[in-house]
Amino acid sequence: MTDPTVVVLSGVGEVRPEHVAAVAAGAQVELDAGVVVRLSDERAALDAAIEGGAAVYGATHGLGARSGQAVTTPSPHEFAMQTVRGRAQAVGAPLAVTTVRAAIASRLATFAAGGSGVSPHVAASLAALVNAAVTPVVGSVGSVGLSDLCQFAHVGLVTLGEGRATTAHSTDVVDGAVALKLAGLTPPTLAAKDGLTLCGGNPIAIGAGSLAVIRVERLAGWAEGLLALSLRGFGASSHPLHPDVLALRGNAALDRAGQALRELTAPPTGVAAPPVPRLQDPVSFRAAAVSLAALDQAAGRLRDEVTAELNGSGDNPVVVGTEVLPSGNFHAPMLAQACDGLAIAMAGYANSMVSRCQRLLQPGLTELRANLAGTGPDSSGLAPVIKVAQSLLVRIHRQAAPLSFDSRDGAEAVEDDASNASAAALRLLDMVESMAQLLAVEAVFAAQAVDLRAAALAPRLESLHRCIRDRSSHLDVDRSLAEELEALAAVIADEPSPTTRR
């Protein structure tokens, strides 16, 4: 995978969220020659099992509540087509093009990991869809996390020349048949179980989770730098960041956060550290490294879970050697719970951000001007902006509601547990926008406090301060900051922080 414009899937456990993100951003995707051989062998084993009279879910037997009933449709292709058509039921606002491309890349990665029994030419058709920039229209609502059947079936429809899609030629939505024709593609003929395979796994959840963890890690870089800027603007004590103090907690993520904050908050060479007027800073400053470490730790867990999903099989049934066996691998509670954990960690960090902004407005704590006001007459300073921060916090709390334990029965209790992994992962992408906006608020507060304190900053922190001031100048006379906050939120969401070494 050395060419950044082509992601080659080799099925040897090396797929990472970055590879999915590359495809989402426009890179091509290919199946390694060794993977194609494996898929051919697994397909042959599946065909042999069916010819030998084995009962195979989604091939010789029906799906869900009909799993005990033999399929009567004489043509495997027709039953496979019916399987896809019958499950393309997602509704709601269409998923972003990047999310759909990430989902397709994730499904191809799980094909490469083995076990699906997919026909090699069907997998190739799915890859061709991405490489031709044909993006199926997929509704955002429809999965309970037992395979993303009702969502990903819309991808299957377009692969088969049905459904709706956008193309490289236009963002206008066209029929799937038109999209394939414009791209020079032809629908594949399906063999037994190919229909279920074109719907199965948890590719929406895995793809969205891959994008989410990368975006949250980028936000965490900004959170780290802006926290350091707030610490300097507040005049916070450095004692809680002392390595011996943090080492007593025995947490590696906390040690990393402390080291990063010590480096960023250290005064420039030759400048003495200012005296600290308080014995105990507010918790949002004193325990800031702990809050940052919690966010980092939660993101790390999601990265681990997404990586495991990308390099494993979530199919049912699965081909193991010469056998075709029932599987529960499509159930994704580990992924869903990791998404929930990160959402909660983001909400927790958001709490500390809003608290820091509120404390920065208090002259009794900061010894700065009330509300971080400028010198203009009757200035309200940044006091009105705290309402924006509080409103964003309400939204973030709502977005962080746990989803992984809200299970539903289905298919006459054949499917009597669910993880909601797709909803849990997609929710994180929405939270990224909210968190970027809240980080923009902290950026304005921290930069204003640093200005008023005339704090000397280390080079990397000075670069961050300059980045903020390039988009939002010092507040001297009251003005609308709305457009400036949006500009900051955009750069925070899309670019790495000037302070980051992540």
N, C-alpha and C positions, 0 to 999 in steps of 0.2 A: 504493500500500500504506500509506495513512495511517491507516486504521481498524485499531487493534490487535486487534479481534475478528474481522476478515475479512482474509484474505490473498488478494489478487487476482494471479493469474499472467498476466503480459502477454507473456512470451516474448521480452523484449528485453534479457536478460542482467542483470537486477537482483535475482535471487533470491539470498538469503544464508542461512547457517545459522540466523539468528535467525527467519526466516520459517518455516522447517521446525519450529523449536522452538515457535513460537507455535501452529502447528496441533497439534503434539504435546500442548500444554498445554490445548487445547480450542477454539482459534480455528476459524472457518469458512474454507473455501477455495473460490475461484471462478476460473473461466477467463475471461479478458478476451474481449470480443466479437471483437476482432481475432484472438485465438488460435482461436476457434471457426471463423472464416472460413478460417484457414490449415489447420486440421485437415480441414475440408470439402474444400478444394482438394487436399490431399495424398491424402485418401481417394479422390477422383475420379480422381486420377492412378494410384493403385494399382489401382482397379477397371478402368480403361482398359487398363493394362498386362496384367492377367490376361485380359481379354476379347480382347486382341490376341494372345494365345498365349504371353506371357512365362512363363518358369519362375520361380516365386517361392517361396523357402524358407519353409516354415511355412504356405503357402497352397495352391499347386498341387502342391508337393512336400513330402515328409516332413521330419522333423527328425533331427539328429544323423547316425547311421550310415545313415538312410533318406533322406538329402538327395538322392540320385540317383534315387529312386523317386517316380513320380507318385502323387498321392493318388487313391484309388479311391472314398472315401466320397462319395456324390453331393451331400450337403448341406454347404455351407461352414459352416453353424452347427453341425452335428453334429461335423465334424472339429475345429472350434475348441473345442467343449465337450470333446471327447476329449483335445485337447492340454492343456487345463487340468487335467482329471481325472488324466491320466497323469503329470503332473509335481508334483502335490501330495503330496510324499513326505517332508516334513520331520518330524523326530522331536525328542525332548528337551523340556526345560522350555519352556513357552510364553514367547515374547517379551513384554516389558512392553507395556501398552496404549500408553504414550507412544512406544515404539519402533516399533510397528506403524503408529500414526498418522503418525509421522515418515516412515516408508517410503512410505506412500500419498501424502503430500504431495510427497515427492521424485519419485515416479513421475509425478505430475501436472505437476511442474515440467519434467521431461524431455519429456513430451508437448508442453508449451507451447513448448519449444525447437525443435520440429519434427523431421521425418524419420521418425516412427514409422508413419504411415499409419493410426493408430487411428481407428475410427469415432467421430465427435464424441459420439454418444449413449452410447457405451461409456465414454469419458472422463468424461462427465457422471455416469454411474452410479457411477463410482469416487469422484468428488467427493461425491456424495450419501451414500455410505456413511460418509465421515468426518463430514459435516455432521449426520448423524442419530445420531452417536455409536455406530455399529455397528462393533465392532472384531473382525476375524477372529482366530481362534486360530492362531498360527503357531509351529511348532516352532523351536527355536534352532539346530538342526543340520540341514544339508542343502545348503549352497551351497559351491561351490569357487571362486566369483568369476568364472565365465563366464556372466553373468546369474544372478540369484538365483532361478533357475527353480523349484527344488523347495521353496523357502520362499514366494516371493511368489505362487505358484500357489494357495496357501491363501487369499490375499486374493481372487484371481480366483474361486475356488469360491464364496465367500460373496457376491460381487457377482452371481453367477449363481444364487443361491438354494440353494446346497449348502454343504458344509463345516460349520464350527462357529464361533460368535461369542459375544461378550458385547454387551449393549445398554445404552442409556441407562436402561432400566427396571430392570436388575439386573446384577450382576456374575456371576450364574450363567451357565454356558455353555449355549447353546441351538443347535438346528439352524439352518443358514443360512436356510432357508425361513421359519422362525419369526421369526428376527431381522429379515428384510426385511419381513415382515407387520407386526410390532410397530412398525417405523419407517415404514410406509406406502410402501415401495419395491417396485418390480417388477423382475425380472431383465431385462436387455437381450437382444435377439436379436443374435447375433454374425455378422459378415461374415467373409470370408476374411482370415486372418492375425490377427484380433482375439484369438484364443485365445493365440497366441504373445505378442502385445503385452500381454496381461493377466498374463503370467508374466515378461516379459523385462526388460531393463535390469538395473541393480544397485541397486534401491531400498532393500533392507535395508542394504547397505553404506553407501549415500549418506545415508540417514536416520540410521543409528546414528552415522556419522561426523560428521554435523551436530550431533547432540546431544552427542557426545563432545567436540568442539572447544570448544563453549560451556562445558561443565562443567569441562574442564581449564583453560581460561582463567580461570574463576572460582577454581579451586584455585590457579592461579599467583598470583592476587592475594593469597590467604592465605599462600602460600609466601613471597612478597615481604615481607609484614608480619611473619610469624613469624621469618623470617631476620633481619630488622632487630632484633627483640626478642632473639633469641639472641645477636647481635653485642653488644648492650648488656649482656646478662646475663653474657656471657663476659668483657667488658672488652676487646674486640678492637680492634686497631689500625685506624685509619681510613685509613692510608696506601695500602693496596691499592685503596681506592675513589677515590683522587684522580683527577680527570678527566684530567690529563695522563698518568698511569700507564695508565689504561684506553684512552686514545686511541691509544697505541702499538700496541695490538692491531688497530686498524682494523676493528672490528666494531660495527655500529649497535645490535644487540640488547644487546651488552655495555655500550655507552655509556648506553642507556636504563636498564638494570638498575642501573648505577652511580649514575646521577642519582637514581633512586628511593630507593636505599639511603642515599645521602648525606642526602637530605631527611629520611628517617625516623629515622636514627640521630643526627642533629645534636642536641646538648643544647638544652634550652629557652633562649630568649633570656635572657641575663644569667648563664647557668651555664657555667662553664669546663669544657672537655673534660677528663676524668680522664687521668692519666698511664697509659701502657701498659707493663706490666712485662716484656713479651717482645719480643725483636727479630723473631722469626718466629712468627706464630701457626700452628696446625695448618691444613693445606690446606682442611679443611672450613669454616674461617672466612676464611682469607686469600684463597682463590679462590672464595668464595661467590657473588660477582657473576657469575663465569664459569658456574657451575652453573645459576644462575637464568636467565642469558641463553640457555643451551643449551635449557632447557625452553621458554622463550618463542619461540625460533627454530623449534623443532620444531612447536609448536602453530600458529605462523604458516604453516608449510608445509602442514599438514593443512587449515587454513582455506582456503588458496589452492586446493588440490586439490578439496576438497568443493564450493567455490563454482563451480569449472570444471565439475564433474560435474552440478551442479544446473542449469546454464545450457547444457548440451549434450545430445547424443543418444547413448545407449548401445545403440541398437537394431540388430538385424540381421534382415533386410535393411533398408535405409533408402530413403525416397522422396526423390529429388533431382530437382526439376523434374518432368519427365514420365517419368523413369526410376526403376526399382526396382533398386538395386545391392547386392551383398553388402558386408558391413561387418565390421570387426574392432573396432568401437568398444565392444563389450560387454566386452572384456578390460580389466581395471582395475588394472594393476600400479602406476600412479602413485599411485592412492588407497591401495592396500594397502601400498605401501612407505612412504607418508607416515604411515599408521597404525602401522606397525612402528617408524618413526623416532621417533614421539611416545612409543610404549610404552618404547623404549629410553631416551629422554631422561627419562621419568618414573622409570624404575628407577635411572638415574644420579643423579637428584636425591634419590631415596630413600636411596641410599648415603650422600650427604653429610648428610642429616638424621640418620640413625642415628649417624654419626660425631660430629656435633655434640653429640647427646645424651650419648654416651659421654664426650666430653671435658668436658662440663659437670659430670660426676660426680667429676672428678679435682681434689682440692684443690691438688695441686702445680702445676696450670695456672691454676686460677681464683682461688686464695686464698680460696675460700668453704668452707663446711662440706662434709665428705666426703659424697658421694651427695646433695648438696643437701638434707640432712636438716634437720628443724626442731629445736626445743629439747627435744622430748620425750625421755625416757630410752631408751637402747638403740635409737634410731630407725634404720631401714634407709633412710629417705628414699625417693628415687625409684629406687634400685638395682633393685628387682624389676621395675619397669616397663620397664627396658631389654630384658628378655626379650620383652615384648610387641612392642617396636619391632623386635627381631631376627626374631621370628616373622612379623611383617608384611612385613619385607624379603624373607624367603624366598618368601612368597606373591607379592609383586610381581615378583621375579625370574622366577618360574615363569610369571606372566601375560605378561611382556615377551618371551617367546621369539618370535623372528621367524617369521612365517607366510607371507610373500609369495613365498618361493622354493621352497616345498614343493609342487611341481606334481604333477599326476596326469593320466594319459591317460584318455580316455573316448571313447565313440561310435566305436569301431574306428579310433582315431587321427585322426578328423575334429576332435576337440577334444583336442589334444595339448599344451596349455599352460594354466595356470590361475594365478590370483593370490591366491585365498583372501581376497578383499577383505571379504566379509561377516564371516568369522570374525575377521579382523584388526580390524575396526571394533567389532564387538560386544565383543571382549575389552577394548577401551578403557573401555567402560561399567563393566565389572567392576573395572578398575583404579582408576577414580575412587573407588569405595567404599574400596578398600585404602589409597589415597593420603590420603583424608580422615581415615581412622583414624590413619595415621602422622603426619599434620600435627597431629592432636589431641595426640599424644604430645609432639611438639616444643613445642606450645603450653604444656603443663603444665611441661615442663622450663624453657623460656625464662622463663615468668612467675615460677617459683620462684627462678631465678637473679637476675632483676631485683629481686625482693623482698629477697633476702639481700644483694645489693649495694647496695640502697637507691638504685638508679640513677634520676636525674631524666629523665623522658621528654618528648619533644616531644608536642604535643597529639594528633596522629593516632595515634602509637604508644601514648600513654596510653589512648586510646579502645579500642585493641586489647587492651591489658592488662586494662582494665575488663571487656571482653566475655568474656575468659577467666575472670576471677575471678567473674563473675556465674554461671558454670556450674561452676567448680571453685575452691574457696577455697584459700588458702595452706595448705601441708602443714606442720603443726607436730607433730602426733602421728600415727603411722602409721594409715592407714585404707584401705579399698578405694576405688580410684579408677575402677573399671570403669564404673559408671553415668555418672560425670562425663566420662570419655573418650568414651563413646557420645554424650552430649549435645553435646559439642564437635564430634565428627565429623559429627553431623547438621547443625549450623549451618554448618560448613565446606563440606559438600557442597551445601547448598541456598541459602545466602545469600552476598552479596558481603562481602568483608572490610571492617571499619571503616576500614582504611587505604587502600583501593583508590581509584585515580583512573583505572582502566582503562576 
